[in-house]
Amino acid sequence: MSKRPEDMTLEELTAYQEKHRKQMEENREKLRQRKTRTHKMVVIGATVAKYKP
């Protein structure tokens, strides 16, 4: 069972916040990568549709 942030010591809270920051940054990076892939697929699809009768 995990402690609530209100019950943590300063060191525990700092470690908890750092872990959360890392998770959030990883999630933001995954989102950027997903948006890049989606955009690439839209561009490729538009190019194919342009030349396909």
Backbone hydrogen bonds, N-H to C=O, Kabsch-Sander energy under -0.5 kcal/mol:
donor,donor_aa,acceptor,acceptor_aa,energy
7,D,4,R,-1.7
8,M,5,P,-1.0
13,L,9,T,-2.7
14,T,10,L,-2.3
15,A,11,E,-2.2
16,Y,12,E,-2.6
17,Q,13,L,-2.7
18,E,14,T,-2.3
19,K,15,A,-2.3
20,H,16,Y,-2.2
21,R,17,Q,-2.7
22,K,18,E,-2.3
23,Q,19,K,-2.2
24,M,20,H,-2.5
25,E,21,R,-2.4
26,E,22,K,-2.5
27,N,23,Q,-2.3
28,R,24,M,-2.4
29,E,25,E,-2.3
30,K,26,E,-2.4
31,L,27,N,-2.2
32,R,28,R,-2.4
33,Q,29,E,-2.5
34,R,30,K,-2.5
35,K,31,L,-2.6
36,T,32,R,-2.2
37,R,33,Q,-2.5
38,T,34,R,-2.5
39,H,35,K,-2.5
40,K,36,T,-2.4
41,M,37,R,-2.3
42,V,38,T,-2.2
43,V,39,H,-2.5
44,I,40,K,-2.5
45,G,41,M,-2.6
46,A,42,V,-2.4
47,T,43,V,-2.2
48,V,44,I,-2.4
49,A,45,G,-2.5
50,K,46,A,-1.7
51,Y,47,T,-1.4
52,K,48,V,-1.5
